[in-house]
Amino acid sequence: MLVEDPDQTYENVLAEIQSFELPIEATLRSVYDDQPNAHKKFMEKLDACIRNHDKEIEKMCNFHHQGFVDAITELLKVRTDAEKLKVQVTDTNRRFQDAGKEVIVQTEDIIRCRIQQRNITTVIEKLQLCLPVLEMYSKLKEQMSAKRYYSALKTMEQLENVYFPRVSQYRFCQLMIENLPKLREDIKEISMSDLKDFLESIRKHSDKIGETAMKQAQQQKLFSVILQKQNNVKFGKTIYINDRIPEERNEIVLKPVFEEEDENEEEVLTVQDLVDFSPVYRCLHIYSVLGDEETFENYYRKQRKKQARLVLQPQSNMHETVDGYRRYFTQIVGFFVVEDHILHVTQGLVTRAYTDELWNMALSKIIAVLRAHSSYCTDPDLVLELKNLIVIFADTLQGYGFPVNRLFDLLFEIRDQYNETLLKKWAGVFRDIFEEDNYSPIPIVNEEEYKTVISKFPFQDPDVEKQSFPKKLPMSQSVPHIYIQVKEFIYASLKFSESLHRSSTEVDDMLRKSTNLLLTRTLSSCLLNLIKKPHIGLTELVQIIINTTHLEQACKYLEDFITNITNISQETVHTTRLYGLSTFKDARHAAEGEIYTKLNQKIDEFVQLADYDWTMSEPDGRASGYLMDLINFLRSIFQVFTHLPGKVAQTACMSACQHLSTSLMQMLLDSELKQISMGAVQQFNLDVIQCELFASSEPVPGFQGDTLQLAFIDLRQLLDLFMVWDWSTYLADYGQPASKYLRVNPNTALTLLEKMKDTSKKNNIFAQFRKNDRDKQKLIETVVKQLRSLVNGMSQHT
């Protein structure tokens, strides 16, 4: 390994220091780090190097010294000329400064004028930029003062989008920008206030709006009806054929529900004429411009729903007058007419789905209200007016596109209630007719009276027609009155069926069903109640039977009457038949039964007058007075029965005879009657003979042979048995079909015989001393024993 020379190393270090290419720290560190005493040696080398450089500098200075001396000498020569030049320059400068002062002043003036001119130009430019902004803002203020809020919002948009960006650096612009939101809020509040005023206004005037709309719908309907009638006349169609309906009947549909306020009114008002919708339009446009349209829609719908609930809430006494119903309907129509107008003239404020939902809610409430309040209506005229209002109400809203089928379904419920009120009303009418009737045949003095009655009631009887005047019709005054009232009921029922958009078949079915209810319920009930009244006697009952017979015959004319109204043939498969036949038959049967009952009651009254001396020894030789009075009464009453159907009179006569026979038999067998003498039996036999003579006299024609006498056969056989005292034959033939005393019951004979036995004992105290009386007493005892044995045997057999 070679060892480097230290001197050479120091030379290299010095060369590096003088070159300034390497960092001096590293170079010096290499000197001190190589060997000891390096510092001293290096300093020695450094001093030697400095001495060499000093020598070179000195040589160079010596070389250039003469030139330096020469330059100094030249400068000293020039200094004098320089001082002169300085003086001249100073003088020239002074004179130039003096001469330029005026120019400087003028120049400064020119500069100042140029600056002013530039500033003026700048101001003009800025003012020209600001003036449109100020003009637009002034225009905005004018629009706000004039309440042109929609235009004001458009002006605000132009200011914000076009004008304010140009002058945004100015303070007044910032103030304007800060004021715009407040103006928008003011516009929102003002427009909302206008909307609230509008909602309050239409709430107050909804009834007027609805009334106008319903009046227009009614006028349109009347026009259609008149046009249809003209077409019917043109093509030769007619509805009523034989039974001409009075002119006022034809005007049932045409009777206006709303009276015309001004007959000379030429202009037809619309909803736009009655309501100023501009607040809604303005508010909608304003909120649309402000981007808050949804808030406005929600508020409007919410408020209108609240108003709908208020409108749908009826007054508590609405059912008392038709005005209450009319006000209720007009308010609802007015509400939905406004909503329909809003739907068609605005986009999105209300939708069809919203109006349908609102209508369905309202319809459910309306139906519930009408169903509840109509149930309180007892006047058929009020129910009919309610029906007409509902029809106009439904037609009006149907014209605006709202479904109303449920309303017509409700009308069928109200129709049933209307029929019920009619039935109640006609029940009173029938009662009044029955109360005013004299229950006597109608007297006819001349042909004019006869035609008057025939025009009211379809009476046809050739025998009566052949009779000369004066004459009598078999029915009483109530018959034509009832017939007329039944037709009036059909008219009244037809009133409700009109305008229900139903076919002629359905109307025919409605009329027939309601007429059936009138006949089967109302008239039938009135007849039955009349028959049961205490003051109605046998004569009245007979007349009632005759009346029901003629009313029954008139039912076919009522069917023809309905057919002429509806043009539906009775031969149609589904045509409902009138049940008048069964109604009058039932009433007639009830009257017949009441005749039988009252006749029996009258017989009982006579029988109660009987005053037999059951212990008499000999009969009076003639029938009892009470029985003769009874027979005379029966003869007179059966004379009245000549106008009754034959079977009715025969049944009444047979019933009376049977009841009389039963009453007489019960009189003999009365448990309170303890003793009967033979004289009493003989007297009783005389009364029975009178009864048999009455039966054989044929008080009512039509009986065959001795049919009526058979009513007294039980009494006759029993009395014959006691009169002839033929007990051996009775006991021997008992139970044989050919027995002479077949109708005598052993128990009955035993009861009567025991009463006679007790009488025999009491009246013949000394009978035991007379042989004949002893034998008779023994015979009675023997017969009693045999009858008891027979009765006991029958009991055991049974």
C-alpha positions in Angstrom: 0.0 0.0 0.0 1.5 3.4 -1.0 1.7 6.3 1.5 0.8 9.7 0.2 3.2 12.6 0.7 2.0 15.1 3.3 3.2 18.1 1.4 1.4 17.0 -1.7 -1.7 16.6 0.4 -1.6 20.1 1.7 -1.0 21.4 -1.8 -4.2 19.7 -3.0 -6.1 21.1 -0.1 -5.0 24.6 -0.9 -5.9 24.1 -4.5 -9.4 22.9 -3.5 -9.8 25.9 -1.2 -8.9 28.3 -3.9 -11.1 26.6 -6.5 -14.4 27.0 -4.3 -15.8 23.8 -6.0 -15.9 21.5 -3.0 -17.3 22.2 0.5 -14.5 23.7 2.7 -15.7 21.8 5.7 -14.9 18.4 4.2 -11.5 19.7 2.9 -10.5 21.0 6.3 -11.7 17.9 8.1 -9.5 15.8 5.9 -6.5 17.9 6.9 -7.1 17.5 10.6 -8.1 13.9 10.5 -5.1 12.6 8.5 -2.2 12.8 11.1 -1.1 14.6 14.2 0.4 18.1 14.0 -1.3 18.4 10.7 -2.8 21.8 11.8 0.6 23.4 12.2 2.0 22.1 9.0 -1.1 23.1 7.2 -0.8 26.7 8.6 2.8 26.9 7.5 1.8 25.8 4.0 -1.1 28.4 4.0 1.3 31.2 5.1 3.7 30.4 2.3 0.9 30.4 -0.2 -0.3 33.8 1.0 3.3 35.3 0.7 3.5 34.0 -2.9 0.2 35.8 -3.8 1.3 39.0 -2.1 4.4 39.0 -4.3 2.3 38.6 -7.4 0.0 41.4 -6.5 2.9 43.7 -5.9 4.3 42.9 -9.3 1.1 43.6 -10.9 0.6 47.0 -9.1 4.1 48.0 -10.1 3.3 47.2 -13.7 0.1 49.4 -13.8 1.1 52.3 -11.5 2.1 54.7 -14.4 -1.2 54.3 -16.1 -3.0 55.1 -12.8 -0.9 58.3 -12.3 -1.8 59.4 -15.8 -5.5 58.9 -15.3 -5.4 61.0 -12.1 -3.6 63.8 -13.9 -6.3 63.8 -16.6 -9.1 64.0 -14.1 -7.5 67.0 -12.5 -7.4 68.8 -15.8 -11.0 68.1 -16.5 -12.3 69.2 -13.1 -12.2 72.9 -14.1 -14.2 72.4 -17.2 -16.7 70.2 -15.2 -17.3 73.0 -12.7 -18.0 75.4 -15.6 -20.4 73.0 -17.1 -22.1 72.5 -13.8 -22.7 76.2 -13.5 -24.1 76.4 -16.9 -26.3 73.5 -16.4 -27.6 74.9 -13.1 -28.4 78.2 -14.8 -30.1 76.5 -17.7 -32.1 74.4 -15.3 -33.2 77.4 -13.4 -34.3 79.2 -16.5 -36.1 76.1 -17.7 -37.9 75.7 -14.4 -39.0 79.2 -14.4 -40.3 78.9 -18.0 -42.2 75.6 -17.2 -44.1 76.7 -14.2 -47.1 78.0 -16.2 -47.1 74.9 -18.4 -47.2 72.8 -15.3 -50.2 74.7 -14.0 -52.0 74.4 -17.3 -51.1 70.7 -17.5 -52.4 70.0 -14.1 -55.6 71.7 -15.0 -55.9 69.6 -18.1 -55.2 66.5 -16.1 -57.8 67.4 -13.6 -60.3 68.1 -16.3 -59.5 64.8 -18.0 -60.0 63.0 -14.6 -63.4 64.7 -14.1 -64.4 63.8 -17.7 -63.5 60.2 -17.1 -65.4 60.1 -13.8 -68.4 61.7 -15.4 -68.3 59.1 -18.2 -68.0 56.3 -15.6 -71.0 57.7 -13.6 -73.1 57.9 -16.7 -72.3 54.4 -17.6 -73.1 53.2 -14.1 -76.3 55.2 -13.9 -77.3 53.8 -17.3 -76.7 50.4 -15.8 -78.6 51.1 -12.6 -81.6 53.0 -14.1 -83.3 49.9 -15.5 -82.9 48.2 -12.1 -84.5 51.2 -10.4 -87.2 51.4 -13.0 -88.0 47.7 -12.6 -88.0 48.0 -8.8 -90.3 51.1 -9.1 -92.5 49.0 -11.4 -92.5 46.3 -8.8 -93.7 48.8 -6.1 -96.5 50.0 -8.4 -97.6 46.4 -9.1 -97.7 45.7 -5.4 -99.7 48.8 -4.8 -102.1 47.9 -7.6 -102.4 44.3 -6.2 -101.0 42.8 -9.4 -99.1 40.2 -7.5 -98.6 37.7 -10.2 -97.0 40.4 -12.4 -95.0 41.5 -9.4 -93.6 38.0 -9.0 -92.6 38.0 -12.7 -90.9 41.4 -12.2 -89.0 39.9 -9.2 -87.8 37.1 -11.4 -86.5 39.5 -14.0 -84.8 41.6 -11.3 -83.1 38.6 -9.9 -82.1 36.9 -13.1 -81.3 39.9 -15.3 -80.9 43.2 -13.5 -79.4 42.6 -10.1 -76.3 40.7 -11.4 -75.3 43.8 -13.3 -75.3 46.0 -10.2 -74.8 43.5 -7.4 -71.7 45.4 -6.2 -73.8 48.4 -5.1 -75.3 48.7 -1.6 -78.8 49.7 -2.8 -78.9 46.5 -4.8 -78.1 44.5 -1.7 -81.0 46.2 0.1 -83.3 45.4 -2.8 -82.2 41.8 -2.9 -82.7 41.5 0.9 -86.3 43.0 0.5 -87.5 40.6 -2.2 -88.1 37.6 0.1 -90.2 39.8 2.4 -92.2 41.0 -0.6 -92.8 37.4 -1.6 -94.0 36.5 1.8 -96.3 39.5 1.8 -97.7 38.4 -1.6 -98.3 34.9 -0.2 -100.0 36.2 2.8 -102.2 38.6 0.8 -103.1 35.9 -1.8 -103.9 33.4 1.0 -106.1 36.0 2.7 -107.9 36.6 -0.6 -108.3 32.8 -0.9 -109.8 32.6 2.6 -112.2 35.4 1.7 -113.1 33.5 -1.5 -113.7 30.3 0.5 -115.9 32.1 3.0 -117.8 33.8 0.2 -118.6 30.5 -1.7 -119.6 28.9 1.6 -122.2 31.7 2.1 -123.4 31.6 -1.5 -123.2 27.9 -2.2 -127.0 27.6 -1.7 -127.5 30.3 -4.4 -125.1 28.5 -6.7 -126.8 25.2 -6.1 -130.2 26.7 -6.6 -129.2 28.2 -9.9 -127.6 24.9 -11.1 -130.7 22.8 -10.0 -133.0 25.3 -11.7 -131.1 25.0 -14.9 -131.1 21.2 -14.7 -134.9 21.3 -14.1 -135.4 23.6 -17.0 -133.4 21.2 -19.2 -135.5 18.3 -18.0 -138.7 20.1 -18.6 -137.6 20.9 -22.1 -136.8 17.3 -22.7 -140.2 16.2 -21.4 -142.0 18.7 -23.5 -140.0 17.7 -26.6 -140.8 14.0 -25.9 -144.5 14.8 -25.5 -144.4 16.6 -28.8 -142.8 13.7 -30.5 -145.4 11.3 -29.0 -148.2 13.5 -30.4 -146.4 13.7 -33.7 -146.1 10.0 -34.0 -149.6 9.3 -32.6 -148.5 7.8 -29.3 -150.7 8.1 -26.3 -150.4 6.9 -22.7 -153.9 7.2 -21.3 -156.8 5.5 -23.2 -160.1 5.0 -21.6 -159.9 6.4 -18.1 -158.8 9.9 -18.9 -156.4 11.3 -16.4 -157.2 14.9 -15.5 -155.0 17.6 -16.9 -153.4 18.3 -13.6 -152.4 14.6 -13.4 -150.4 14.9 -16.6 -148.5 17.8 -15.1 -147.1 15.7 -12.2 -143.6 15.8 -13.7 -143.8 19.3 -15.0 -144.5 20.9 -11.6 -141.4 23.0 -10.9 -139.6 22.4 -7.7 -138.0 25.9 -7.9 -140.3 28.8 -8.6 -139.0 31.3 -11.2 -137.9 34.5 -9.5 -138.1 36.5 -12.7 -140.3 35.3 -15.5 -138.9 37.8 -17.9 -135.3 36.7 -17.1 -133.5 36.4 -20.4 -130.0 35.7 -19.3 -129.2 32.3 -17.8 -126.7 32.7 -15.0 -123.8 30.4 -14.8 -121.5 29.6 -11.9 -118.9 32.1 -13.3 -121.6 34.8 -13.2 -122.3 34.1 -9.5 -118.7 33.6 -8.3 -115.5 35.4 -8.9 -112.9 32.7 -9.2 -110.0 35.2 -9.8 -108.7 34.8 -6.2 -108.2 31.1 -6.8 -106.5 31.6 -10.1 -104.2 34.3 -8.7 -103.3 32.3 -5.6 -102.6 29.2 -7.7 -100.4 31.2 -10.1 -98.6 32.9 -7.3 -97.8 29.7 -5.4 -96.8 28.1 -8.7 -94.4 30.9 -9.4 -93.1 30.7 -5.9 -92.6 26.9 -6.3 -94.9 26.2 -3.4 -97.9 24.8 -5.4 -98.2 21.7 -3.3 -98.7 23.7 -0.1 -101.5 25.7 -1.8 -103.2 22.5 -3.1 -103.0 20.8 0.3 -104.4 23.9 2.0 -107.2 24.3 -0.5 -108.3 20.7 -0.3 -108.1 20.6 3.4 -110.3 23.7 3.8 -112.8 22.5 1.2 -113.1 19.1 3.0 -113.9 21.0 6.2 -116.5 23.0 4.3 -117.9 19.8 2.8 -118.4 18.4 6.3 -120.2 21.6 7.4 -122.4 21.5 4.3 -123.3 17.9 4.8 -124.3 18.5 8.4 -128.1 19.0 8.3 -130.3 21.1 10.6 -132.0 19.1 13.3 -135.5 20.2 12.1 -134.8 19.7 8.4 -137.5 17.1 8.1 -140.2 19.4 9.2 -140.5 21.5 6.0 -139.5 21.1 2.4 -137.5 24.3 2.6 -135.1 22.6 5.0 -134.4 19.8 2.5 -134.2 22.3 -0.4 -131.6 24.4 1.5 -129.6 21.2 2.3 -129.6 20.1 -1.4 -128.7 23.5 -2.8 -125.7 23.9 -0.5 -124.4 20.5 -1.5 -124.9 21.1 -5.2 -123.3 24.6 -5.0 -120.3 23.0 -3.3 -119.7 20.4 -6.0 -120.5 22.7 -8.9 -117.7 24.9 -7.6 -115.4 21.9 -7.3 -116.3 20.8 -10.8 -115.5 24.2 -12.2 -112.1 24.3 -10.3 -111.4 20.8 -11.7 -111.9 21.9 -15.3 -110.3 25.4 -15.3 -107.2 24.6 -13.1 -104.5 22.1 -13.7 -103.8 19.9 -10.7 -105.5 22.0 -8.0 -108.1 19.3 -7.7 -108.2 16.0 -9.6 -110.9 13.7 -10.7 -109.8 11.2 -8.1 -110.0 13.8 -5.4 -113.5 14.9 -6.4 -114.7 11.3 -6.7 -113.4 10.6 -3.2 -115.0 13.7 -1.9 -118.3 12.8 -3.6 -118.3 9.2 -2.3 -117.8 10.5 1.2 -120.5 13.1 0.7 -122.9 10.6 -0.9 -122.6 8.2 2.0 -123.3 11.0 4.4 -126.2 12.3 2.3 -127.8 8.9 2.1 -127.5 8.4 5.9 -129.0 11.9 6.6 -131.9 11.4 4.2 -132.6 7.9 5.4 -132.7 9.2 9.0 -134.7 12.4 8.5 -137.1 11.0 5.9 -138.1 8.4 8.5 -139.7 11.2 10.5 -141.9 12.4 7.6 -145.5 11.4 8.1 -146.9 13.7 5.4 -147.0 12.0 2.0 -146.9 15.4 0.3 -143.7 16.3 2.1 -142.2 12.9 1.1 -143.2 13.5 -2.5 -141.6 16.9 -2.5 -138.5 15.3 -1.0 -138.5 12.8 -3.8 -138.8 15.5 -6.4 -135.9 17.4 -4.8 -133.7 14.2 -4.7 -134.5 13.6 -8.4 -133.5 17.2 -9.4 -130.5 17.0 -7.1 -129.4 13.7 -8.7 -130.0 14.9 -12.2 -128.1 18.1 -11.6 -125.0 16.3 -10.2 -125.2 13.6 -12.8 -125.0 16.4 -15.4 -121.6 17.4 -13.8 -120.3 13.8 -14.0 -121.0 12.5 -10.5 -122.4 9.0 -10.1 -125.9 9.1 -8.5 -127.1 5.5 -8.8 -127.1 5.1 -5.0 -129.5 8.1 -4.7 -132.0 6.3 -7.0 -131.6 3.2 -4.9 -132.4 5.4 -1.9 -135.5 6.6 -3.6 -136.8 3.0 -3.7 -136.5 2.9 0.1 -138.2 6.3 0.3 -140.8 5.0 -2.1 -141.7 2.3 0.4 -141.9 4.9 3.1 -144.0 7.1 0.8 -146.4 4.2 0.3 -146.6 3.7 4.0 -147.5 7.3 4.6 -150.0 7.0 1.8 -151.5 3.9 3.4 -151.8 5.7 6.7 -153.4 8.7 5.0 -155.8 6.6 3.1 -156.6 4.6 6.2 -158.0 7.8 7.7 -159.8 8.5 4.4 -161.4 5.1 4.5 -162.4 5.5 8.1 -164.1 8.8 7.4 -165.9 7.2 4.5 -167.2 4.4 6.6 -168.1 6.8 9.4 -170.2 9.0 7.0 -171.9 6.1 5.3 -175.5 5.4 6.1 -175.2 1.7 5.0 -178.3 1.9 2.9 -178.8 1.4 -0.8 -178.2 4.4 -2.9 -181.4 6.1 -3.9 -181.6 7.2 -7.5 -184.3 9.8 -8.4 -183.5 10.4 -12.1 -181.2 9.4 -14.9 -178.9 12.3 -14.2 -178.1 11.0 -10.8 -177.7 7.5 -12.2 -175.2 8.7 -14.7 -173.3 10.6 -12.0 -173.0 7.5 -9.9 -172.0 5.4 -12.9 -169.3 7.9 -13.9 -167.8 7.4 -10.4 -168.2 3.7 -10.1 -168.4 1.0 -12.8 -171.7 -0.5 -11.8 -173.4 -2.9 -14.3 -176.6 -4.7 -13.5 -179.2 -5.3 -16.3 -182.0 -5.8 -13.8 -181.4 -2.5 -12.1 -181.0 -0.7 -15.4 -184.4 -1.9 -16.5 -186.1 -0.6 -13.4 -187.8 2.7 -13.7 -186.9 5.8 -11.6 -186.9 6.3 -8.7 -184.9 3.2 -7.9 -182.1 2.0 -5.6 -178.6 0.7 -6.3 -177.8 -2.2 -4.0 -174.5 -0.7 -2.7 -174.3 2.2 -0.3 -172.6 5.6 -0.8 -169.2 4.3 0.5 -168.6 2.0 -2.5 -168.2 4.7 -5.2 -166.2 6.9 -2.7 -163.9 4.0 -1.9 -163.4 3.3 -5.6 -162.6 6.9 -6.3 -160.1 7.0 -3.4 -158.4 3.8 -4.6 -157.9 5.6 -8.0 -156.7 8.7 -6.2 -154.2 6.5 -4.3 -153.0 5.1 -7.7 -152.5 8.7 -8.9 -150.6 9.5 -5.7 -148.4 6.4 -6.1 -147.8 7.3 -9.7 -146.5 10.7 -8.7 -143.6 9.1 -6.9 -142.9 6.7 -9.7 -142.4 9.5 -12.2 -138.9 10.7 -13.1 -137.2 7.7 -11.5 -135.8 6.6 -14.9 -137.7 3.3 -14.7 -139.3 1.4 -17.5 -143.1 1.2 -17.9 -143.0 -2.4 -16.7 -141.3 -1.4 -13.5 -143.7 1.5 -13.0 -146.6 -0.9 -13.6 -145.2 -3.3 -11.1 -144.8 -0.5 -8.5 -148.4 0.7 -9.0 -149.8 -2.8 -8.7 -147.8 -3.7 -5.6 -148.7 -0.4 -3.8 -152.4 -0.9 -4.8 -152.3 -4.4 -3.5 -150.9 -3.1 -0.2 -153.8 -0.6 -0.1 -156.3 -3.3 -0.6 -154.8 -6.1 1.4 -153.6 -4.1 4.4 -155.3 -0.7 4.7 -158.7 -1.3 3.2 -158.9 -4.8 4.6 -157.9 -3.6 8.1 -160.4 -0.7 7.9 -163.2 -3.2 6.9 -162.3 -5.6 9.6 -162.2 -2.9 12.2 -165.5 -1.6 11.0 -167.1 -5.0 11.2 -165.9 -5.4 14.8 -167.3 -2.1 16.0 -170.1 -2.5 18.5 -172.5 0.0 16.8 -172.5 -2.0 13.6 -175.6 -4.0 13.6 -176.9 -6.8 11.4 -178.4 -4.5 8.8 -175.1 -2.7 8.5 -173.2 -6.0 8.2 -175.5 -7.1 5.5 -174.8 -3.9 3.6 -171.1 -4.3 4.1 -171.2 -7.8 2.5 -173.1 -6.3 -0.4 -170.6 -3.5 -0.7 -167.6 -5.8 -0.6 -169.2 -7.9 -3.4 -169.4 -4.8 -5.7 -165.9 -3.7 -4.8 -164.6 -7.1 -5.6 -166.3 -6.9 -9.0 -164.7 -3.5 -9.6 -161.2 -4.8 -9.1 -160.9 -5.7 -12.8 -161.7 -2.1 -13.7 -158.9 -1.0 -11.4 -156.5 -3.3 -13.2 -157.7 -1.8 -16.5 -157.1 1.6 -15.1 -153.5 0.8 -14.2 -153.0 -0.8 -17.6 -154.2 2.4 -19.3 -151.7 4.4 -17.3 -148.7 2.3 -18.0 -149.6 0.6 -21.3 -148.5 -2.7 -19.9 -150.9 -5.5 -20.9 -152.3 -7.7 -18.1 -151.4 -10.7 -20.2 -147.7 -10.0 -19.7 -146.0 -12.8 -17.9 -144.6 -10.8 -15.0 -147.6 -8.5 -14.5 -148.7 -8.5 -10.9 -152.4 -9.2 -10.3 -154.5 -7.2 -7.8 -155.4 -9.1 -4.7 -158.7 -7.3 -4.2 -160.6 -10.6 -4.7 -159.1 -12.2 -1.7 -159.2 -9.0 0.3 -162.9 -8.5 -0.2 -163.6 -12.2 0.3 -161.8 -12.1 3.6 -163.7 -9.0 4.7 -167.0 -10.6 3.5 -166.2 -13.8 5.4 -165.4 -11.7 8.5 -168.7 -9.9 8.1 -170.5 -13.1 7.7 -168.9 -14.5 10.8 -169.8 -11.3 12.6 -173.4 -11.7 11.4 -173.5 -15.2 12.8 -172.0 -13.9 16.1 -174.3 -10.9 16.4 -177.3 -13.0 15.4 -176.4 -15.6 18.1 -175.9 -12.8 20.6 -179.3 -11.4 19.8 -180.8 -14.9 20.3 -179.0 -15.1 23.6 -180.5 -11.8 24.6 -184.0 -13.1 23.9 -183.3 -16.4 25.6 -182.2 -14.6 28.7 -185.7 -13.2 28.9 -187.2 -16.6 29.3 -189.0 -17.1 32.6 -190.1 -20.7 32.9 -192.0 -22.0 35.9 -190.2 -25.3 36.0 -192.5 -26.7 38.6 -195.8 -26.0 36.9 -198.3 -28.8 36.9 -200.0 -27.9 33.6 -198.7 -25.9 30.5 -200.1 -22.5 29.5 -201.4 -23.9 26.2 -199.4 -21.4 24.1 -195.8 -20.7 23.4 -193.7 -18.4 25.6 -193.8 -14.7 24.8 -190.0 -14.3 24.6 -189.8 -17.1 22.0 -192.5 -15.6 19.8 -190.7 -12.3 19.9 -187.5 -14.0 19.0 -189.2 -15.8 16.0 -190.7 -12.5 14.8 -187.2 -10.9 15.1 -185.7 -13.7 13.1 -188.3 -13.4 10.4 -187.7 -9.7 10.0 -183.9 -10.0 10.0 -184.0 -12.8 7.4 -186.1 -10.5 5.2 -183.0 -8.2 5.1 -180.9 -11.2 4.1 -182.6 -11.4 0.8 -179.9 -9.1 -0.8 -177.2 -11.5 0.5 -175.8 -14.3 -1.5 -178.0 -17.4 -1.1 -175.4 -19.5 0.8 -174.7 -16.6 3.3 -178.4 -16.2 4.1 -178.9 -20.0 4.4 -175.8 -20.4 6.6 -177.0 -17.5 8.8 -180.4 -19.1 9.2 -179.1 -22.5 9.9 -176.6 -21.1 12.4 -179.4 -19.2 14.2 -181.6 -22.3 14.4 -178.8 -24.4 15.6 -177.7 -21.8 18.2 -181.3 -21.5 19.4 -181.6 -25.3 19.7 -178.4 -25.5 21.6 -179.5 -22.6 23.9 -182.8 -24.3 24.6 -181.0 -27.6 25.3 -178.6 -25.9 27.7 -181.5 -24.3 29.4 -182.9 -27.8 30.2 -179.6 -29.1 31.3 -178.5 -26.1 33.3 -176.8 -27.3 36.5 -178.5 -24.7 38.5 -181.9 -26.1 37.5 -182.6 -28.8 40.0 -186.2 -29.8 39.3 -188.5 -30.0 36.3 -192.1 -30.9 36.3 -193.9 -32.7 33.5 -196.0 -29.5 33.0 -192.8 -27.5 32.4 -191.6 -30.1 29.9 -194.9 -29.8 28.1 -194.7 -26.0 28.0 -191.1 -26.3 26.7 -192.4 -28.6 24.0 -194.8 -26.0 22.9 -191.9 -23.6 22.4 -189.9 -26.1 20.5 -192.9 -26.8 18.2 -193.0 -23.0 17.4 -189.3 -23.3 16.5 -190.0 -26.2 14.2 -192.9 -24.3 12.6 -190.6 -21.4 12.0 -188.0 -23.7 10.4 -190.6 -25.4 8.2 -191.9 -22.0 7.0 -188.6 -21.6 5.0 -187.6 -18.1 6.3 -184.7 -18.2 3.9 -185.3 -19.8 0.5 -183.1 -22.5 -0.8 -183.3 -25.2 1.9 -184.1 -28.7 0.6 -186.9 -30.5 2.4 -186.7 -30.4 6.2 -183.0 -29.5 6.4 -183.6 -26.5 8.6 -185.9 -28.5 10.9 -183.0 -30.9 11.6 -181.5 -28.1 13.7 -184.1 -29.0 16.4 -184.0 -32.8 16.0 -182.1 -33.4 19.2 -184.6 -31.4 21.2 -187.5 -33.1 19.4 -186.4 -36.6 20.1 -185.6 -35.8 23.7 -189.0 -34.2 24.3 -190.8 -36.9 22.5 -189.1 -39.5 24.7 -190.3 -37.7 27.8 -193.7 -36.8 26.4 -194.7 -40.4 25.5 -192.6 -42.0 28.2 -191.3 -44.6 25.8 -188.3 -45.7 27.8 -188.5 -49.3 26.9 -188.2 -48.6 23.2 -185.3 -46.2 23.9 -183.4 -48.7 26.0 -184.1 -51.5 23.6 -183.2 -49.7 20.4 -180.2 -47.7 21.8 -177.2 -47.9 19.5 -179.3 -49.1 16.5 -179.1 -47.0 13.4 -182.8 -47.1 12.9 -183.5 -46.1 16.5 -186.4 -43.8 17.0 -184.4 -41.8 19.6 -181.1 -42.0 17.9 -180.2 -38.3 18.7 -180.9 -38.7 22.4 -177.8 -39.0 24.5 -178.1 -41.2 27.6 -176.3 -38.8 29.7 -178.7 -36.0 28.6 -181.7 -38.2 29.3 -180.4 -39.2 32.7 -179.8 -35.6 33.7 -183.3 -34.5 32.8 -184.9 -37.6 34.2 -183.2 -37.1 37.6 -184.5 -33.6 37.7 -188.0 -34.9 37.0 -187.6 -37.7 39.7 -186.7 -35.1 42.3 -189.8 -33.1 41.4 -192.0 -36.2 41.5 -190.8 -37.0 45.1 -191.3 -33.4 46.3 -194.8 -33.0 44.7 -196.2 -36.4 45.7 -195.6 -36.8 49.4 -198.4 -39.3 49.6 -197.4 -41.1 46.3 -196.5 -44.2 48.3 -200.1 -44.6 49.4 -201.3 -44.6 45.7 -200.4 -47.6 43.6 -200.1 -45.8 40.2 -197.8 -43.2 41.6 -195.7 -45.9 43.4 -195.4 -47.7 40.1 -194.4 -44.6 38.2 -191.8 -43.8 40.8 -190.4 -47.3 40.7 -190.3 -47.1 36.9 -188.4 -43.8 37.0 -185.9 -45.3 39.5 -185.6 -48.4 37.3 -185.0 -46.3 34.2 -182.5 -44.1 36.1 -180.6 -47.2 37.1 -180.5 -48.5 33.6 -179.4 -45.2 32.2 -176.7 -45.0 34.7 -175.5 -48.4 33.8 -175.6 -47.4 30.1 -173.7 -44.2 30.8 -171.1 -46.1 32.9 -170.7 -48.7 30.2 -170.1 -45.9 27.6 -167.5 -44.4 29.9 -165.7 -47.7 30.3 -165.8 -48.3 26.6 -164.5 -44.9 25.9 
